[in-house]
Amino acid sequence: MFLEIDIRDVKKNLTKAISDEWMLISAGDEHKSNMMTASWGLTGELWFRDVAVCFIRPQRYTLEFVEKNDTFALSFFGTGEKQALSLCGSKSGREVDKIKETGLTPVYSDGTVYYEQAKLVLICKKIAVSEVTPQNILDKTVLERCYPEKDYHKVFVGEIVKVLEQR
């Protein structure tokens, strides 16, 4: 059962969770949705709002859903669903039914989709979109290391409008 909490009451270290445990970025509705695994992202305050920032490469199917919808969700699972998250990061929803393959149970609420097995969910309303560009990266080793294919991320800033914690 999910309980709504304030983002300031989250006990989980979200920086550690994103980098070490990963998260699912998801968007869509009952008719069509998709999710992808991410290990890069941010949470904090921007423009007097609690925000989450996620980065999506142009070839990812999930990009279409995040672009098309006003809201997206970030779902955190701890280490319990690492295999499912690994599949969601390595397979495309264009080719594989990720819901069926992972056994994750979608929950459609608040204009987006998240997953029943998640321990923590951030529901985000898009408030800004940007793109990573080579000219804006000052440390050129980032280009070499992270963008050898020149597939620069699209950056989505979402106001965190709801935080759900599994109880």
Secondary structure, 3 states (H helix, E strand, C coil): CEEEECHHHCCCCHHHHHHHHCEEEEEECCCCEEEEEECCEEEEEECCEEEEEEEECCCCCHHHHHHHCCEEEEEECCCCCHHHHHHHHHCCCCCCCHHHHHCCCEEEECCEEEECCCCEEEEEEEEEEEECCHHHCCCHHHHHHHCCCCCCCEEEEEEEEEEEEEC
